[in-house]
Amino acid sequence: MDRTLYRRISNIVFVVLTAAATLVALTALVLILWSLVSKGIGGIDSKIFTMTQPAPGSEGGLSNAIMGSLIMCGLGMAMALVVGILAGTWLSEYGGNTPYGHVVRFLNDVLLSAPSILIGLFVYELLVRPFHGFSAWAGGVALAIIATPIVTRTTEDILNLQPSALREAGMALGAARSFVIRKIIWKAARAGLVTGGLLGFARISGETAPLLFTALGNQFFSTSLTQPMASLPTTIFQFALSAYEDWQRLAWVGALLIAIAVLSINIIGRIIAREARRS
Amino acid sequence: MASAALPTDEPPAASRFAAGKSMGETIFHAACLASATLLLATLSGVVISLAIGGWPAFQQFGFGFLTSSEWNPVTEVYGAAGPIVGTLVTAFMSLVIALPLALGVAVFLVEFCPRSISRPIAIAVELLAGIPSIVYGMWGLFVLAPWFAEHVQLPLIMEAEPGSWQDKLFAGVPNGANIFTASLILAVMILPYMAAVFRELFLTIPPQLREAAYGLGCTPFEVIRSVVIPYVKRGIVGVVMLGLGRALGETMAVTFIIGNAHTFPDSLFASGSTIASTIANEFAEATSDMHSAALVALGLVLFLITFGVLAIARALLGGQKY
């Protein structure tokens, strides 16, 4: 009897503890989202999108940072999609089971979780120091290096999910392997590939550390790829650590914009993935 | 001329998708292989560039670079023990905080929570895992640090008797920017990620195992302790390693709130620094060649630490996709 009671009580304690853990975790996350919204929402107006970042005390927005983020993320994604999809295809369709394939897969996983600031250092040594200057190109390459492993990983996973009957059917019609991959497998896996790209995009749109020593930041509006370029994360970093209240307010607005962008990209990716599974 | 329709010995011209080693086939295969190799080249490039860039520092300070805690850009003496210890301490403390919570969340969502609530919570947790770390950092700087300084740090310091162990443990500038709050922020950041992966891990357990245990009369607690957890033990350790890898290499969330002092953290509320925060703060304004070399050398140390941790994680998780 005692033992039953003990078991019952320990079980109840356990259930309560796990529920409490969930409550604590959700509270922390809700608190963060709440500060983000309450401190950021008041500052969102048309000036944010039309004016460049201000000197302390004067009026301004974040248009140069938003533009810079879009340009560099676009650059990074363009590179990451090409390399990532081809590399993922190689892992899934050609050499994934060779010793070299295992090495590449492992290194891709390492790259996937490597500290992003080290990617920044690497691109600094590779592109900034030799060419004597920070540039949007360097920022784009750094972001590409972060997004590529994600795209590679999702591409390989998605292609592995495609039924081998599809490949066999193509082969049986006499199609070449590359034709089967490009016109049948990629097409069947289109939604998954898009989702992978969106996940990579969501990841790099909030990355700060790799941009600090590659694109550096720029207080003016610039679309030149060979000049330093502003980006939302680096501007937030600079403004948040400043002593000026209006800069700190803009930093909150920027953080809110990034969070909204990342959340909506992730949600769109999920919806696409789910629709694809359903059809 | 008119015999074009007659069969000939020549092979038919390759149609645009015919099998065989056509030019396009070779090019496509080569492009895929080249892309895979580019990944390998990138990672090798990271290691090599960090090693070359940091070489002058290793040459100058030798092994003392890792053991000395004097970091002084004015006298050009660089010892990395402070940031290295700061990195390890904050990462482990954040793990100690986040691991039980993440396990609790995952168990609750998989085992106890009604399905109708569990799915939305799970999705929310997964989405939160994607929030950029700079947002967590800002929250730490503007919300957590002031609150912590006023409501936790000050009372603890006031109550501690001078010279007692509490006094030593809680010593520090009461501004909320210290290694403990940095660990807290890191914990909040890796928590959704770990919880989401734990949940997926628990969902891989065959239902028969659970049902068999329940059939023997186990309580849910016993099922989880004796069946579920042992079944995914390796995976759990792997996820812990992945969480650790994230915490070790995290830059922005920590830089905002750790206080950025290069000394050895000597109390729980002491200001400190991590490798990543030191690089982020100083690299763009490095005063001399030796200063940047020392920072790059720090980067190499960080890379080797995280590489080791990630290698263990991958070995334990096997082919699973996290």
Interface residues (C-beta under 8 A of the other chain):
Chain A: R7 R8 S10 N11 F14 V15 L17 T18 A19 A20 A21 T22 V24 A25 L26 A28 L29 L31 I32 S35 L36 K39 V82 V83 G84 L86 A87 T89 W90 L91 E93 Y94 G95 G101 V103 V104 F106 L107 N108 D109 V110 L111 S113 A114 P115 S116 I117 L118 I119 L121 F122 Y124 E125 L126 I145 T148 P149 T152 R153 D157 M171 G174 A175 A176 R177 S178 F179 I181 R182 K183 A202 R203 S205 G206 E207 T208 A209 L212 F213 L216 P233 I236 F237 A240 L241 Q248 A251 W252 A255 I258 A259 V262 L263 N266 I267 R270
Chain B: R16 F17 A18 A19 G20 S22 G24 E25 F28 H29 A31 C32 L33 A34 S35 A36 T37 L38 L39 L40 T42 L43 G45 V46 S49 L50 I52 G53 P100 L101 A102 L103 G104 V105 V107 F108 L109 E111 F112 C113 I121 I123 A124 V125 L127 L128 G130 I131 P132 S133 I134 V135 Y136 G137 M138 W139 L141 F142 V143 V188 L191 P192 A195 T219 P220 F221 E222 I224 L242 G245 R246 L248 G249 E250 T251 M252 F256 A276 I279 A280 F283 A284 L295 V296 G299 L302 F303 T306 F307 L310 A311 R314 K321
